[in-house]
Amino acid sequence: MSVSTAAIDPSVCAPLPVLGKDVTVPLVTGGEVTYAALDYAASAPALQRVWDDVAAYAPYYGSVHRGAGYLSQLSTDLFENSRRTVAEFLGCRADDQVVFTRSTTDSLNLLAAAIPAGCQVFVFETEHHASLLPWRDAQVTYLNAPRTPAQAVETLERALADRDPYGPALVCVTGASNVTGELWPVKELAAAAHAHGARIVLDAAQLAPHHPVDIAELDVDWVAFSGHKLYAPFGSGVLAGRSDWLLAAEPYLAGGGASRKVARRADGGVDVDWHTTAARHEAGSPNVIGVYSIASACKALTEAGFDNLVAREQELVSRVREGLAEVPEVQVLSLFGEDAPRVGVISFVVRGWNSSHFAAALSAEYGIGVRDGLFCAHPLVRTLLGSDPQDPGECGAPEAEPGERSLNAIRVSFGAGTPDEHIERFLRAVSELVSDGAQWKYRTEDGRCVPDRGTAAQV
């Protein structure tokens, strides 16, 4: 079985420099190889530009908002300038707020804590758990997986038409699926939400690293995303958008930084005057390095030219899809069909293979890092695999023989830092594993499929 090795057009855009591009890893078959990081959808490698900016700032690190010294004032300026950079990157409106959080999950939980009493929340079952699960104190309507973008809009419109028209409502939707990479009709869904008096929050965790996100142009009320998927390490996230619900809510965390004035009462209690800015929901010492890394990544992507980055990534997407299509045993997972636009996130299963075994072989025998499992989107993956919602299956390697079908899938994901060679190695590896089998035996250990170091496969 052969796979075409047509090269990516170098005139489109060169990959951006990232950390780890020269890291070598051992192969179970002997020797070492440069690691092919193809798990961007989980955590993208840090841009070299981001690392350099953080390293240059690190000697000047100081407390934020609280110190009179030079380093503290410099760090405060850097922190607030980062807020403005992120607002510009997202096309925020003049009265929008940018709140720094720990992650997309944290951002959406913050918003869930701030929604008005009696708010109805509408969320598709296709969402990542970060946007599927935070709404525990709300009246939630889970919408069935649509099979076309138009059906997604129609499904939402029907659900909103049946709601209480006088109470607050919120729609939560992803911009790009973390399983299929498919782009959702965000602007159309926002229009449908607003037509029925609802607001909308965009989970842009997988969209922002791959595609420009403009709050005003999309007409969404909030956007949430994570730095670690945007080529920025150190564990920070963003919730950006309308301020009224956030200002009306109790602080997400109570403590220093969120409070403007605290005084004891005569009856022994405490009166608190909370901030009316983003600081209201940023209690405690902020992750200034994480925040600065996000701002640095925003600048780097903007300066590189997002149109060029998108064009190159689309060439990579086409190359991966064409290569996988040449292997009949491979089934690519999709909600919206073959022609649906998507970012560099593709999930698939291989007939006759346990997905965890296949992913383990890619790593151990080819030095390729992908993801296997249900990708924190269990209802969606089960729908795509045609399994019953109650069927067993969880993230990680199941207790199954290597050749036994699993209810998991394999996900390959890439982006602005991915070199052509990683894509070509991946496609070659898929072809060879399917045609020739693994060179090594594998077993399940602590929930992961790993090579049995004592025995090569007899194939």
Rosetta blueprint (number, residue, H / E / L):
1 M L
2 S L
3 V L
4 S L
5 T L
6 A L
7 A L
8 I L
9 D L
10 P L
11 S L
12 V L
13 C L
14 A L
15 P L
16 L L
17 P L
18 V E
19 L L
20 G L
21 K L
22 D L
23 V L
24 T E
25 V E
26 P E
27 L L
28 V L
29 T L
30 G L
31 G L
32 E E
33 V E
34 T E
35 Y L
36 A E
37 A E
38 L L
39 D E
40 Y L
41 A L
42 A L
43 S L
44 A L
45 P L
46 A L
47 L E
48 Q H
49 R H
50 V H
51 W H
52 D H
53 D H
54 V H
55 A H
56 A H
57 Y H
58 A H
59 P H
60 Y H
61 Y L
62 G L
63 S L
64 V L
65 H L
66 R L
67 G L
68 A L
69 G L
70 Y H
71 L H
72 S H
73 Q H
74 L H
75 S H
76 T H
77 D H
78 L H
79 F H
80 E H
81 N H
82 S H
83 R H
84 R H
85 T H
86 V H
87 A H
88 E H
89 F H
90 L L
91 G L
92 C L
93 R L
94 A L
95 D L
96 D L
97 Q E
98 V E
99 V E
100 F E
101 T E
102 R L
103 S L
104 T H
105 T H
106 D H
107 S H
108 L H
109 N H
110 L H
111 L H
112 A H
113 A H
114 A H
115 I L
116 P L
117 A L
118 G L
119 C L
120 Q E
121 V E
122 F E
123 V E
124 F E
125 E L
126 T L
127 E L
128 H L
129 H H
130 A H
131 S H
132 L H
133 L L
134 P L
135 W L
136 R L
137 D L
138 A L
139 Q E
140 V E
141 T E
142 Y E
143 L E
144 N L
145 A L
146 P L
147 R L
148 T L
149 P H
150 A H
151 Q H
152 A H
153 V H
154 E H
155 T H
156 L H
157 E H
158 R H
159 A H
160 L H
161 A H
162 D L
163 R L
164 D L
165 P L
166 Y L
167 G L
168 P L
169 A E
170 L E
171 V E
172 C E
173 V E
174 T E
175 G L
176 A E
177 S L
178 N L
179 V L
180 T L
181 G L
182 E E
183 L E
184 W L
185 P L
186 V H
187 K H
188 E H
189 L H
190 A H
191 A H
192 A H
193 A H
194 H H
195 A H
196 H L
197 G L
198 A L
199 R E
200 I E
201 V E
202 L E
203 D E
204 A L
205 A L
206 Q L
207 L L
208 A L
209 P L
210 H L
211 H L
212 P L
213 V L
214 D L
215 I H
216 A H
217 E H
218 L H
219 D L
220 V L
221 D L
222 W E
223 V E
224 A E
225 F E
226 S E
227 G H
228 H H
229 K H
230 L L
231 Y L
232 A L
233 P L
234 F L
235 G L
236 S L
237 G E
238 V E
239 L E
240 A E
241 G E
242 R L
243 S L
244 D H
245 W H
246 L H
247 L H
248 A H
249 A L
250 E L
251 P L
252 Y L
253 L L
254 A L
255 G L
256 G L
257 G L
258 A L
259 S E
260 R E
261 K E
262 V E
263 A E
264 R E
265 R L
266 A L
267 D L
268 G L
269 G L
270 V E
271 D E
272 V E
273 D E
274 W E
275 H L
276 T L
277 T L
278 A H
279 A H
280 R H
281 H H
282 E L
283 A L
284 G L
285 S L
286 P L
287 N L
288 V H
289 I H
290 G H
291 V H
292 Y H
293 S H
294 I H
295 A H
296 S H
297 A H
298 C H
299 K H
300 A H
301 L H
302 T H
303 E H
304 A H
305 G L
306 F H
307 D H
308 N H
309 L H
310 V H
311 A H
312 R H
313 E H
314 Q H
315 E H
316 L H
317 V H
318 S H
319 R H
320 V H
321 R H
322 E H
323 G H
324 L H
325 A H
326 E L
327 V L
328 P L
329 E L
330 V E
331 Q E
332 V E
333 L L
334 S L
335 L L
336 F L
337 G L
338 E L
339 D L
340 A L
341 P L
342 R E
343 V L
344 G L
345 V E
346 I E
347 S E
348 F E
349 V E
350 V E
351 R L
352 G L
353 W L
354 N L
355 S H
356 S H
357 H H
358 F H
359 A H
360 A H
361 A H
362 L H
363 S H
364 A H
365 E H
366 Y H
367 G L
368 I E
369 G E
370 V L
371 R E
372 D E
373 G E
374 L L
375 F L
376 C L
377 A L
378 H H
379 P H
380 L H
381 V H
382 R H
383 T H
384 L H
385 L L
386 G L
387 S L
388 D L
389 P L
390 Q L
391 D L
392 P L
393 G L
394 E L
395 C L
396 G L
397 A L
398 P L
399 E L
400 A L
401 E L
402 P L
403 G L
404 E L
405 R L
406 S L
407 L L
408 N L
409 A E
410 I E
411 R E
412 V E
413 S E
414 F L
415 G L
416 A L
417 G L
418 T L
419 P L
420 D H
421 E H
422 H H
423 I H
424 E H
425 R H
426 F H
427 L H
428 R H
429 A H
430 V H
431 S H
432 E H
433 L H
434 V H
435 S H
436 D H
437 G L
438 A L
439 Q L
440 W E
441 K E
442 Y E
443 R E
444 T E
445 E E
446 D L
447 G L
448 R E
449 C E
450 V E
451 P E
452 D E
453 R E
454 G E
455 T E
456 A E
457 A L
458 Q L
459 V L
